[in-house]
Amino acid sequence: MATGRGGHGLGPNDLSAMTDAFSGTLHLERVPSRSQWALVVSLHGLAIVILGLLAASRPLLAFLIPIVIAFGWNAVAKARLRTGGSIRRLRWAADERWAWQSQDREWHEGRLVSAATFGTVLVVLGLSETGGRKTRLRYCACFHDGLSADAHRQLRARLTVRSPDGAAAHD
């Protein structure tokens, strides 16, 4: 039997406290993640090494190295939340509406269309911006060290009971 404060059964106040965690607006403040930075740098560095080795037998592949460096530079800037479109703040309202603020301080509204959780390390959110002429899909990688520990835990917990587009999660 579940017990509340003092070893007694759950009372009405205890049950409302449990549901409040999922009924209020979830505010997420992102900071640059060292894990994301390390992943981006190591993957692009590995790609450069592989291209360098392959270029020994196929010299034309060497022309791809500056392209990988350019994409790597951009990916590092995004991982450090330095680009204008980088998502700095997220809000998940109880009515399933999402809002996010980009690095350029502009607020956007939309809905969650996909979500993937990778253990306690990473949550990837697929957000579809509402309004405007065309639908714009944005992905936001929330690493464990890019959010406060409590915010990351609350996000993972809420995603276990709610699936994208507001439907109830299935077991």
Rosetta constraint file for C-alpha pairs under 8 A:
AtomPair CA 1 CA 9 HARMONIC 7.36 0.50
AtomPair CA 2 CA 9 HARMONIC 6.24 0.50
AtomPair CA 2 CA 10 HARMONIC 6.61 0.50
AtomPair CA 3 CA 7 HARMONIC 5.23 0.50
AtomPair CA 3 CA 8 HARMONIC 5.19 0.50
AtomPair CA 3 CA 9 HARMONIC 4.42 0.50
AtomPair CA 3 CA 10 HARMONIC 5.40 0.50
AtomPair CA 4 CA 8 HARMONIC 5.40 0.50
AtomPair CA 4 CA 9 HARMONIC 5.46 0.50
AtomPair CA 4 CA 10 HARMONIC 4.69 0.50
AtomPair CA 4 CA 11 HARMONIC 7.04 0.50
AtomPair CA 4 CA 14 HARMONIC 6.56 0.50
AtomPair CA 5 CA 10 HARMONIC 7.90 0.50
AtomPair CA 10 CA 14 HARMONIC 5.76 0.50
AtomPair CA 10 CA 15 HARMONIC 6.74 0.50
AtomPair CA 11 CA 15 HARMONIC 6.51 0.50
AtomPair CA 12 CA 16 HARMONIC 6.32 0.50
AtomPair CA 13 CA 17 HARMONIC 6.24 0.50
AtomPair CA 14 CA 18 HARMONIC 6.44 0.50
AtomPair CA 15 CA 19 HARMONIC 6.47 0.50
AtomPair CA 16 CA 20 HARMONIC 6.03 0.50
AtomPair CA 17 CA 21 HARMONIC 7.02 0.50
AtomPair CA 18 CA 22 HARMONIC 7.79 0.50
AtomPair CA 19 CA 23 HARMONIC 6.11 0.50
AtomPair CA 20 CA 24 HARMONIC 5.98 0.50
AtomPair CA 21 CA 154 HARMONIC 7.83 0.50
AtomPair CA 22 CA 94 HARMONIC 7.13 0.50
AtomPair CA 22 CA 158 HARMONIC 6.37 0.50
AtomPair CA 23 CA 94 HARMONIC 5.05 0.50
AtomPair CA 24 CA 93 HARMONIC 6.54 0.50
AtomPair CA 24 CA 94 HARMONIC 5.34 0.50
AtomPair CA 25 CA 91 HARMONIC 6.56 0.50
AtomPair CA 25 CA 92 HARMONIC 5.47 0.50
AtomPair CA 25 CA 93 HARMONIC 4.19 0.50
AtomPair CA 25 CA 94 HARMONIC 5.50 0.50
AtomPair CA 26 CA 90 HARMONIC 7.98 0.50
AtomPair CA 26 CA 91 HARMONIC 5.58 0.50
AtomPair CA 26 CA 92 HARMONIC 5.00 0.50
AtomPair CA 26 CA 93 HARMONIC 6.36 0.50
AtomPair CA 26 CA 154 HARMONIC 7.91 0.50
AtomPair CA 26 CA 155 HARMONIC 7.70 0.50
AtomPair CA 27 CA 89 HARMONIC 7.43 0.50
AtomPair CA 27 CA 90 HARMONIC 5.95 0.50
AtomPair CA 27 CA 91 HARMONIC 4.74 0.50
AtomPair CA 27 CA 92 HARMONIC 6.69 0.50
AtomPair CA 27 CA 151 HARMONIC 7.68 0.50
AtomPair CA 28 CA 89 HARMONIC 5.62 0.50
AtomPair CA 28 CA 90 HARMONIC 4.97 0.50
AtomPair CA 28 CA 91 HARMONIC 6.27 0.50
AtomPair CA 28 CA 147 HARMONIC 7.00 0.50
AtomPair CA 28 CA 151 HARMONIC 6.23 0.50
AtomPair CA 29 CA 88 HARMONIC 6.17 0.50
AtomPair CA 29 CA 89 HARMONIC 4.70 0.50
AtomPair CA 29 CA 90 HARMONIC 6.62 0.50
AtomPair CA 29 CA 147 HARMONIC 6.27 0.50
AtomPair CA 29 CA 148 HARMONIC 7.79 0.50
AtomPair CA 30 CA 87 HARMONIC 7.52 0.50
AtomPair CA 30 CA 88 HARMONIC 5.05 0.50
AtomPair CA 30 CA 89 HARMONIC 5.91 0.50
AtomPair CA 30 CA 142 HARMONIC 7.61 0.50
AtomPair CA 30 CA 146 HARMONIC 5.45 0.50
AtomPair CA 30 CA 147 HARMONIC 5.18 0.50
AtomPair CA 31 CA 80 HARMONIC 7.96 0.50
AtomPair CA 31 CA 81 HARMONIC 7.46 0.50
AtomPair CA 31 CA 88 HARMONIC 7.10 0.50
AtomPair CA 31 CA 145 HARMONIC 7.97 0.50
AtomPair CA 31 CA 146 HARMONIC 4.90 0.50
AtomPair CA 31 CA 147 HARMONIC 6.34 0.50
AtomPair CA 32 CA 79 HARMONIC 6.40 0.50
AtomPair CA 32 CA 80 HARMONIC 4.77 0.50
AtomPair CA 32 CA 81 HARMONIC 5.95 0.50
AtomPair CA 32 CA 146 HARMONIC 5.61 0.50
AtomPair CA 33 CA 37 HARMONIC 6.26 0.50
AtomPair CA 33 CA 79 HARMONIC 6.87 0.50
AtomPair CA 33 CA 80 HARMONIC 6.97 0.50
AtomPair CA 33 CA 143 HARMONIC 6.51 0.50
AtomPair CA 33 CA 144 HARMONIC 7.93 0.50
AtomPair CA 33 CA 145 HARMONIC 5.42 0.50
AtomPair CA 33 CA 146 HARMONIC 4.44 0.50
AtomPair CA 34 CA 38 HARMONIC 6.00 0.50
AtomPair CA 34 CA 145 HARMONIC 7.00 0.50
AtomPair CA 34 CA 146 HARMONIC 7.78 0.50
AtomPair CA 35 CA 39 HARMONIC 6.13 0.50
AtomPair CA 35 CA 143 HARMONIC 7.01 0.50
AtomPair CA 35 CA 145 HARMONIC 7.02 0.50
AtomPair CA 36 CA 40 HARMONIC 6.15 0.50
AtomPair CA 36 CA 79 HARMONIC 6.03 0.50
AtomPair CA 36 CA 143 HARMONIC 6.80 0.50
AtomPair CA 37 CA 41 HARMONIC 6.11 0.50
AtomPair CA 37 CA 76 HARMONIC 6.20 0.50
AtomPair CA 37 CA 79 HARMONIC 5.56 0.50
AtomPair CA 37 CA 80 HARMONIC 6.98 0.50
AtomPair CA 38 CA 42 HARMONIC 5.95 0.50
AtomPair CA 39 CA 43 HARMONIC 6.03 0.50
AtomPair CA 40 CA 44 HARMONIC 6.14 0.50
AtomPair CA 40 CA 72 HARMONIC 7.14 0.50
AtomPair CA 40 CA 75 HARMONIC 6.63 0.50
AtomPair CA 40 CA 76 HARMONIC 6.43 0.50
AtomPair CA 40 CA 79 HARMONIC 7.64 0.50
AtomPair CA 41 CA 45 HARMONIC 5.85 0.50
AtomPair CA 41 CA 72 HARMONIC 7.06 0.50
AtomPair CA 41 CA 76 HARMONIC 7.03 0.50
AtomPair CA 42 CA 46 HARMONIC 5.95 0.50
AtomPair CA 43 CA 47 HARMONIC 6.20 0.50
AtomPair CA 44 CA 48 HARMONIC 6.27 0.50
AtomPair CA 44 CA 68 HARMONIC 6.74 0.50
AtomPair CA 44 CA 69 HARMONIC 7.33 0.50
AtomPair CA 44 CA 72 HARMONIC 5.72 0.50
AtomPair CA 45 CA 49 HARMONIC 6.30 0.50
AtomPair CA 46 CA 50 HARMONIC 6.16 0.50
AtomPair CA 47 CA 51 HARMONIC 6.08 0.50
AtomPair CA 47 CA 68 HARMONIC 7.40 0.50
AtomPair CA 48 CA 52 HARMONIC 6.02 0.50
AtomPair CA 48 CA 65 HARMONIC 5.89 0.50
AtomPair CA 48 CA 68 HARMONIC 6.85 0.50
AtomPair CA 48 CA 69 HARMONIC 7.68 0.50
AtomPair CA 49 CA 53 HARMONIC 6.25 0.50
AtomPair CA 50 CA 54 HARMONIC 6.13 0.50
AtomPair CA 51 CA 55 HARMONIC 5.85 0.50
AtomPair CA 51 CA 61 HARMONIC 6.45 0.50
AtomPair CA 51 CA 62 HARMONIC 6.59 0.50
AtomPair CA 51 CA 64 HARMONIC 7.44 0.50
AtomPair CA 51 CA 65 HARMONIC 6.66 0.50
AtomPair CA 52 CA 56 HARMONIC 6.76 0.50
AtomPair CA 52 CA 61 HARMONIC 7.91 0.50
AtomPair CA 52 CA 62 HARMONIC 6.49 0.50
AtomPair CA 52 CA 65 HARMONIC 7.57 0.50
AtomPair CA 53 CA 57 HARMONIC 7.84 0.50
AtomPair CA 54 CA 58 HARMONIC 6.12 0.50
AtomPair CA 54 CA 59 HARMONIC 7.84 0.50
AtomPair CA 54 CA 61 HARMONIC 6.98 0.50
AtomPair CA 55 CA 59 HARMONIC 4.48 0.50
AtomPair CA 55 CA 60 HARMONIC 6.69 0.50
AtomPair CA 55 CA 61 HARMONIC 5.12 0.50
AtomPair CA 55 CA 62 HARMONIC 5.28 0.50
AtomPair CA 58 CA 62 HARMONIC 7.96 0.50
AtomPair CA 60 CA 64 HARMONIC 7.98 0.50
AtomPair CA 61 CA 65 HARMONIC 7.52 0.50
AtomPair CA 63 CA 67 HARMONIC 7.53 0.50
AtomPair CA 64 CA 68 HARMONIC 6.30 0.50
AtomPair CA 65 CA 69 HARMONIC 6.21 0.50
AtomPair CA 66 CA 70 HARMONIC 6.13 0.50
AtomPair CA 67 CA 71 HARMONIC 6.22 0.50
AtomPair CA 68 CA 72 HARMONIC 5.87 0.50
AtomPair CA 69 CA 73 HARMONIC 6.05 0.50
AtomPair CA 70 CA 74 HARMONIC 6.37 0.50
AtomPair CA 71 CA 75 HARMONIC 6.08 0.50
AtomPair CA 72 CA 76 HARMONIC 6.07 0.50
AtomPair CA 73 CA 77 HARMONIC 6.33 0.50
AtomPair CA 74 CA 78 HARMONIC 6.27 0.50
AtomPair CA 75 CA 79 HARMONIC 6.07 0.50
AtomPair CA 76 CA 80 HARMONIC 6.15 0.50
AtomPair CA 77 CA 81 HARMONIC 6.23 0.50
AtomPair CA 77 CA 82 HARMONIC 5.22 0.50
AtomPair CA 77 CA 83 HARMONIC 6.13 0.50
AtomPair CA 78 CA 82 HARMONIC 5.83 0.50
AtomPair CA 78 CA 83 HARMONIC 5.65 0.50
AtomPair CA 78 CA 86 HARMONIC 6.23 0.50
AtomPair CA 81 CA 86 HARMONIC 5.23 0.50
AtomPair CA 81 CA 87 HARMONIC 7.26 0.50
AtomPair CA 81 CA 88 HARMONIC 7.25 0.50
AtomPair CA 81 CA 103 HARMONIC 7.06 0.50
AtomPair CA 82 CA 86 HARMONIC 6.71 0.50
AtomPair CA 82 CA 103 HARMONIC 7.01 0.50
AtomPair CA 83 CA 103 HARMONIC 6.66 0.50
AtomPair CA 84 CA 102 HARMONIC 6.55 0.50
AtomPair CA 84 CA 103 HARMONIC 5.00 0.50
AtomPair CA 84 CA 104 HARMONIC 4.97 0.50
AtomPair CA 85 CA 102 HARMONIC 5.29 0.50
AtomPair CA 85 CA 103 HARMONIC 5.97 0.50
AtomPair CA 85 CA 104 HARMONIC 6.88 0.50
AtomPair CA 86 CA 102 HARMONIC 5.20 0.50
AtomPair CA 86 CA 103 HARMONIC 5.26 0.50
AtomPair CA 87 CA 100 HARMONIC 6.50 0.50
AtomPair CA 87 CA 101 HARMONIC 5.77 0.50
AtomPair CA 87 CA 102 HARMONIC 4.29 0.50
AtomPair CA 87 CA 103 HARMONIC 6.11 0.50
AtomPair CA 87 CA 140 HARMONIC 7.08 0.50
AtomPair CA 88 CA 100 HARMONIC 7.36 0.50
AtomPair CA 88 CA 101 HARMONIC 5.76 0.50
AtomPair CA 88 CA 102 HARMONIC 5.47 0.50
AtomPair CA 88 CA 103 HARMONIC 5.89 0.50
AtomPair CA 89 CA 100 HARMONIC 5.42 0.50
AtomPair CA 89 CA 101 HARMONIC 5.09 0.50
AtomPair CA 89 CA 102 HARMONIC 7.12 0.50
AtomPair CA 90 CA 98 HARMONIC 7.25 0.50
AtomPair CA 90 CA 99 HARMONIC 5.83 0.50
AtomPair CA 90 CA 100 HARMONIC 4.35 0.50
AtomPair CA 90 CA 101 HARMONIC 6.58 0.50
AtomPair CA 91 CA 98 HARMONIC 5.60 0.50
AtomPair CA 91 CA 99 HARMONIC 5.13 0.50
AtomPair CA 91 CA 100 HARMONIC 6.18 0.50
AtomPair CA 92 CA 96 HARMONIC 6.38 0.50
AtomPair CA 92 CA 97 HARMONIC 6.04 0.50
AtomPair CA 92 CA 98 HARMONIC 4.76 0.50
AtomPair CA 92 CA 99 HARMONIC 6.78 0.50
AtomPair CA 93 CA 97 HARMONIC 5.29 0.50
AtomPair CA 93 CA 98 HARMONIC 6.29 0.50
AtomPair CA 96 CA 111 HARMONIC 7.19 0.50
AtomPair CA 96 CA 165 HARMONIC 7.35 0.50
AtomPair CA 96 CA 166 HARMONIC 5.72 0.50
AtomPair CA 97 CA 109 HARMONIC 7.47 0.50
AtomPair CA 97 CA 110 HARMONIC 6.49 0.50
AtomPair CA 97 CA 111 HARMONIC 5.75 0.50
AtomPair CA 98 CA 109 HARMONIC 5.75 0.50
AtomPair CA 98 CA 110 HARMONIC 5.29 0.50
AtomPair CA 98 CA 111 HARMONIC 5.31 0.50
AtomPair CA 98 CA 112 HARMONIC 6.94 0.50
AtomPair CA 99 CA 107 HARMONIC 6.77 0.50
AtomPair CA 99 CA 108 HARMONIC 5.50 0.50
AtomPair CA 99 CA 109 HARMONIC 4.33 0.50
AtomPair CA 99 CA 110 HARMONIC 6.23 0.50
AtomPair CA 100 CA 107 HARMONIC 5.62 0.50
AtomPair CA 100 CA 108 HARMONIC 5.35 0.50
AtomPair CA 100 CA 109 HARMONIC 6.54 0.50
AtomPair CA 101 CA 105 HARMONIC 5.80 0.50
AtomPair CA 101 CA 106 HARMONIC 5.49 0.50
AtomPair CA 101 CA 107 HARMONIC 4.37 0.50
AtomPair CA 101 CA 108 HARMONIC 6.30 0.50
AtomPair CA 102 CA 106 HARMONIC 5.58 0.50
AtomPair CA 102 CA 107 HARMONIC 6.58 0.50
AtomPair CA 102 CA 108 HARMONIC 7.92 0.50
AtomPair CA 108 CA 129 HARMONIC 6.75 0.50
AtomPair CA 109 CA 129 HARMONIC 5.72 0.50
AtomPair CA 109 CA 130 HARMONIC 5.98 0.50
AtomPair CA 110 CA 127 HARMONIC 6.54 0.50
AtomPair CA 110 CA 128 HARMONIC 5.32 0.50
AtomPair CA 110 CA 129 HARMONIC 4.15 0.50
AtomPair CA 110 CA 130 HARMONIC 4.65 0.50
AtomPair CA 111 CA 127 HARMONIC 5.68 0.50
AtomPair CA 111 CA 128 HARMONIC 5.41 0.50
AtomPair CA 111 CA 129 HARMONIC 6.69 0.50
AtomPair CA 111 CA 130 HARMONIC 7.35 0.50
AtomPair CA 111 CA 164 HARMONIC 7.95 0.50
AtomPair CA 111 CA 165 HARMONIC 6.61 0.50
AtomPair CA 112 CA 125 HARMONIC 7.04 0.50
AtomPair CA 112 CA 126 HARMONIC 5.91 0.50
AtomPair CA 112 CA 127 HARMONIC 4.68 0.50
AtomPair CA 112 CA 128 HARMONIC 6.34 0.50
AtomPair CA 112 CA 164 HARMONIC 5.16 0.50
AtomPair CA 112 CA 165 HARMONIC 5.76 0.50
AtomPair CA 113 CA 125 HARMONIC 7.91 0.50
AtomPair CA 113 CA 126 HARMONIC 5.49 0.50
AtomPair CA 113 CA 127 HARMONIC 5.75 0.50
AtomPair CA 113 CA 128 HARMONIC 6.39 0.50
AtomPair CA 113 CA 164 HARMONIC 4.99 0.50
AtomPair CA 113 CA 165 HARMONIC 5.80 0.50
AtomPair CA 114 CA 125 HARMONIC 5.98 0.50
AtomPair CA 114 CA 126 HARMONIC 4.67 0.50
AtomPair CA 114 CA 127 HARMONIC 7.14 0.50
AtomPair CA 114 CA 163 HARMONIC 7.95 0.50
AtomPair CA 114 CA 164 HARMONIC 5.41 0.50
AtomPair CA 115 CA 123 HARMONIC 7.08 0.50
AtomPair CA 115 CA 124 HARMONIC 5.59 0.50
AtomPair CA 115 CA 125 HARMONIC 4.59 0.50
AtomPair CA 115 CA 126 HARMONIC 5.93 0.50
AtomPair CA 115 CA 159 HARMONIC 7.72 0.50
AtomPair CA 115 CA 163 HARMONIC 7.74 0.50
AtomPair CA 115 CA 164 HARMONIC 6.70 0.50
AtomPair CA 116 CA 123 HARMONIC 5.69 0.50
AtomPair CA 116 CA 124 HARMONIC 5.17 0.50
AtomPair CA 116 CA 125 HARMONIC 6.69 0.50
AtomPair CA 117 CA 122 HARMONIC 5.97 0.50
AtomPair CA 117 CA 123 HARMONIC 4.45 0.50
AtomPair CA 117 CA 124 HARMONIC 6.47 0.50
AtomPair CA 117 CA 156 HARMONIC 7.15 0.50
AtomPair CA 118 CA 122 HARMONIC 5.09 0.50
AtomPair CA 118 CA 123 HARMONIC 6.15 0.50
AtomPair CA 120 CA 144 HARMONIC 6.81 0.50
AtomPair CA 120 CA 153 HARMONIC 7.89 0.50
AtomPair CA 120 CA 156 HARMONIC 7.96 0.50
AtomPair CA 121 CA 143 HARMONIC 5.72 0.50
AtomPair CA 121 CA 144 HARMONIC 4.94 0.50
AtomPair CA 122 CA 141 HARMONIC 6.91 0.50
AtomPair CA 122 CA 142 HARMONIC 5.68 0.50
AtomPair CA 122 CA 143 HARMONIC 4.41 0.50
AtomPair CA 122 CA 144 HARMONIC 5.96 0.50
AtomPair CA 123 CA 141 HARMONIC 5.98 0.50
AtomPair CA 123 CA 142 HARMONIC 5.10 0.50
AtomPair CA 123 CA 143 HARMONIC 6.42 0.50
AtomPair CA 123 CA 156 HARMONIC 7.36 0.50
AtomPair CA 124 CA 139 HARMONIC 6.76 0.50
AtomPair CA 124 CA 140 HARMONIC 5.63 0.50
AtomPair CA 124 CA 141 HARMONIC 4.50 0.50
AtomPair CA 124 CA 142 HARMONIC 6.08 0.50
AtomPair CA 125 CA 139 HARMONIC 5.52 0.50
AtomPair CA 125 CA 140 HARMONIC 5.11 0.50
AtomPair CA 125 CA 141 HARMONIC 6.50 0.50
AtomPair CA 125 CA 142 HARMONIC 7.81 0.50
AtomPair CA 126 CA 137 HARMONIC 6.74 0.50
AtomPair CA 126 CA 138 HARMONIC 5.80 0.50
AtomPair CA 126 CA 139 HARMONIC 4.59 0.50
AtomPair CA 126 CA 140 HARMONIC 6.60 0.50
AtomPair CA 127 CA 137 HARMONIC 5.65 0.50
AtomPair CA 127 CA 138 HARMONIC 5.09 0.50
AtomPair CA 127 CA 139 HARMONIC 6.11 0.50
AtomPair CA 127 CA 140 HARMONIC 7.74 0.50
AtomPair CA 128 CA 135 HARMONIC 6.57 0.50
AtomPair CA 128 CA 136 HARMONIC 5.70 0.50
AtomPair CA 128 CA 137 HARMONIC 4.53 0.50
AtomPair CA 128 CA 138 HARMONIC 6.29 0.50
AtomPair CA 129 CA 135 HARMONIC 6.15 0.50
AtomPair CA 129 CA 136 HARMONIC 5.43 0.50
AtomPair CA 129 CA 137 HARMONIC 6.44 0.50
AtomPair CA 129 CA 138 HARMONIC 7.65 0.50
AtomPair CA 130 CA 135 HARMONIC 6.68 0.50
AtomPair CA 130 CA 136 HARMONIC 7.90 0.50
AtomPair CA 131 CA 135 HARMONIC 7.63 0.50
AtomPair CA 142 CA 146 HARMONIC 6.04 0.50
AtomPair CA 142 CA 147 HARMONIC 6.91 0.50
AtomPair CA 142 CA 152 HARMONIC 7.81 0.50
AtomPair CA 143 CA 147 HARMONIC 6.97 0.50
AtomPair CA 144 CA 148 HARMONIC 7.61 0.50
AtomPair CA 144 CA 149 HARMONIC 6.83 0.50
AtomPair CA 144 CA 152 HARMONIC 6.33 0.50
AtomPair CA 145 CA 149 HARMONIC 7.51 0.50
AtomPair CA 147 CA 151 HARMONIC 6.20 0.50
AtomPair CA 147 CA 152 HARMONIC 5.82 0.50
AtomPair CA 148 CA 152 HARMONIC 6.16 0.50
AtomPair CA 149 CA 153 HARMONIC 6.17 0.50
AtomPair CA 150 CA 154 HARMONIC 6.13 0.50
AtomPair CA 151 CA 155 HARMONIC 6.10 0.50
AtomPair CA 152 CA 156 HARMONIC 6.27 0.50
AtomPair CA 153 CA 157 HARMONIC 6.07 0.50
AtomPair CA 154 CA 158 HARMONIC 6.01 0.50
AtomPair CA 155 CA 159 HARMONIC 6.15 0.50
AtomPair CA 156 CA 160 HARMONIC 6.37 0.50
AtomPair CA 157 CA 161 HARMONIC 6.96 0.50
AtomPair CA 158 CA 162 HARMONIC 6.09 0.50
AtomPair CA 159 CA 163 HARMONIC 6.10 0.50
AtomPair CA 159 CA 169 HARMONIC 7.84 0.50
AtomPair CA 160 CA 169 HARMONIC 6.40 0.50
AtomPair CA 161 CA 168 HARMONIC 6.26 0.50
AtomPair CA 161 CA 169 HARMONIC 4.98 0.50
AtomPair CA 161 CA 170 HARMONIC 7.86 0.50
AtomPair CA 162 CA 166 HARMONIC 6.25 0.50
AtomPair CA 162 CA 167 HARMONIC 6.17 0.50
AtomPair CA 162 CA 168 HARMONIC 4.79 0.50
AtomPair CA 162 CA 169 HARMONIC 4.70 0.50
AtomPair CA 163 CA 167 HARMONIC 5.39 0.50
AtomPair CA 163 CA 168 HARMONIC 5.68 0.50
AtomPair CA 163 CA 169 HARMONIC 4.78 0.50
